[in-house]
């Protein structure tokens, strides 16, 4: 799985855990909803600046965002 897909899946997981819609996340992060949808689907390459905006909107740190098995360095998991 490529990094774009991993990050998109992670955003969707965290958003759903917070019971937020894409529209809610869009509002609180000041990022267009269609952009969020395309990131969640692994179609867009999100910048670290926008990952930070998403993390803030979700009420989590960047450390917590990346603290997930999806982001380990084991090349066999890609």
N, C-alpha and C positions, 0 to 999 in steps of 0.2 A: 504494500500500500504506500502511495507517495505521501509526502509531508502535507500537501494541500488537503488531501482527503482526511488525514489524521487530525489536522487542526479543525477542519469543518465538522467532523464527527464530535470532537471534543466540545466545540462551541454548542452544538445542538444538544449534547448530553447535559451540559451545565445549564443551558437555557431551560430545558425541560425540567431539570431538578428544581429550578427556581419558579416553575410554573409560569414561565413567561412566553408570550408569543413572539414571533419575529418582529411584529409591529412594536411590541413593548421594548424589545432589545434595541430596535432601531431608534426609538424615541430617546431612551436613556443613554445610548452611546453616541447619538447624533451621527449615525451612519445610515445610509439609505437601506430600506427593507429589502429591495431586490438585490443589493450587493450582499447583504447578510445571507440571503437565500442561496446565492451563487457560491459563496464561501462554504456554507454548510454542505453543499452538494459537491464540493471539491473542484469547482469550475474556475475559481478565482484565487489568485495568489495574494493573500492578505498581508499587509505590512505590519511590522512590529508595533507601529504607532496605533493602528486600528485594533491589534490584539490587546494593547493596553486599554484602549477605550472600552472594548467589550468586557475585559476583566473588571474594570471599574464599574461598569453598568451592572455586572453580575454580582458585585460586592465581594470579589475575591482578588487575591494577589496574583501577580504573574507566576510566582513560585507555585502556588496552588493550581493555576491553569496548566502548567507544564508537568506537575507532579502526577503523572499517569503512566501506566505501562505502555501506552501507545508511543511514548517518546523515549523509550530506553534506547541505548546505543547498540543493541544486538541486531546486526544486519540481517539475521535470519527472520526477524519479525516484520521486515519491510515487504 
